[in-house]
Amino acid sequence: MLSAPETTCARRRAYVELLPFFTTIQPRNHIAMSLDFSKYYWHQRWEVSPGVFTPGHNDVATLLDQVGLPADLSGQRVLDIGAWNGCFSFECERRGAREVLGLGPEPADNTGLQMLRQHLGSSVRYEFGSIYDLDPNILGRFDIVLCFGVFYHLRYPMLGLDNLRRVCRGRLFFETACIDHALIVEGRSEELVTKDKRLSKLALMQFYRTDEFNRDPSNWFSPNLEAVVQMLTSAGFAVEHAREMGVRAVARASIASGLPEFLRIGSGEGVYYDLFTRKLLGDPPI
């Protein structure tokens, strides 16, 4: 089995082999020619300038429409977790955000983010880090938090959501793979309700011990839509919108008032906060 770095390199090599297909649909103008997309692996498809798109398969405009991100972000402070190519960060800046911070585990030079930032003359900041590093004492709090394509890569998913709550002072925009229409059974994808129609009403997650999901060992859990809603609520969010989008789920949520629910129900994490929880989350989120 390939190691994680080897797997990433293999995916990038495979992608570069497909670049002639993608780049042939790019306009042959001076803007397109000044951006060498072939050097990077592109998850995100975004219109850099009229008619010029990054050659990814996840369309930025479509996803932002699905989650209902406002067209005007004037004055907002934005955090983009798992920014990768940076296209969601740049789009937030384009919509008027006063400050945008992208966070990720890869150098900006390795993902195309730095190339786009230089091309755009952008003020978007980028820092190394992950969802597990979200500390309001270091990063501050954000009006808008984006968490797209991250959740199913987390071995510790509730800790990730609890950390989102720590740094969010406004609204969360969330997207993940989901199992409502993509339950992996003996290597095949099936509809969850084909097993039992009642399952869609339960909060469920499927665990992937190795590479069962998309042959990618960086995937750990996929929830169903009900689990997305319940888990966000437990973490201290008020879910405003949630829906399935094929094999993906999207949600929009705001901060629920008071302590997060999981600290108010008599749980061990709440009762024994200093012993169980403070070492993970610091001071209780409010």
C-alpha positions, 0 to 999 in steps of 0.5 A: 500500500502506498504511503499518504505522501505517495498516494497524494503524488499518485493522484497528482500525476494522474490528474496532470495526465488529464490536464490537456483535456481541461486546458483545451477548454480554457480561452486562449487569451493573455490571462489564461496563458499567464496562469499555468494550471498544469503545475497543481492539483485542482479540486475547485473550479472558479472563474478567475476572470471572465471566461477563465476557470481553474480546472477543478471538478467542484464548482465554487459558484454552485456550492456557494449558491447551495449553502446560501452564502450572501453575495455581499460580505462587506465588513465580514471576517472570514475563515476558510478551513481546508482552503487548498486552491484558495478559490473560496477564499478569493471569492469571499474577498471578491464579495467584499469581506474585509479580512479572509484567512485560509487554513490548510496543511499544504504550503500555498506554493503547492496548491496554486493558491499562491499563484492565484493570490499573486495574479489577483493582487489579493490580500487573502492570508494563508496559514498552516493549520487544521480544524484541530488548531482553531483557538480563538485566543490565537486566531480570534473569532470570525463572522463567516466560517467555511468548512467545505470538503473537510468533515469526512477526512476527520478521525475526530469529527465531533472535536472538529465541530466543537472547534468550529464553534469556538471560533465562529461568532456568526454563521457556519457554511458546511459541506461534506460527503454523505451516505444517504445515497452513497452507503458503501456496502461490500464495495458498492454504493447503495441508497441508505433507505434500501436497507430500511426506510427508517434509517434516514431519520436516525443520525448515522455515520459510516466509518472507513477503516482503510480506503473503502471510500473512493480508495482514499485512506484520508477518508474516515467517516461519512454522515447522513443528513440527519447526523449533520443536523444533530451533530451541529446542534450538539456542538452549539449551532442552530441549523438554518438550512440543510439538504442532500445534494446527491452524494453530498450534504450542505448546511448553513447554521448560526451560533446558538445562544449560551453554552453549546448543547453538549455542555448543558445536558449533564454530559461528562464533558460538561460536568467534568469540564476541567478534567475531560474537556478543557485540555481540548477546547480551552475555556468553555465557548460562549 
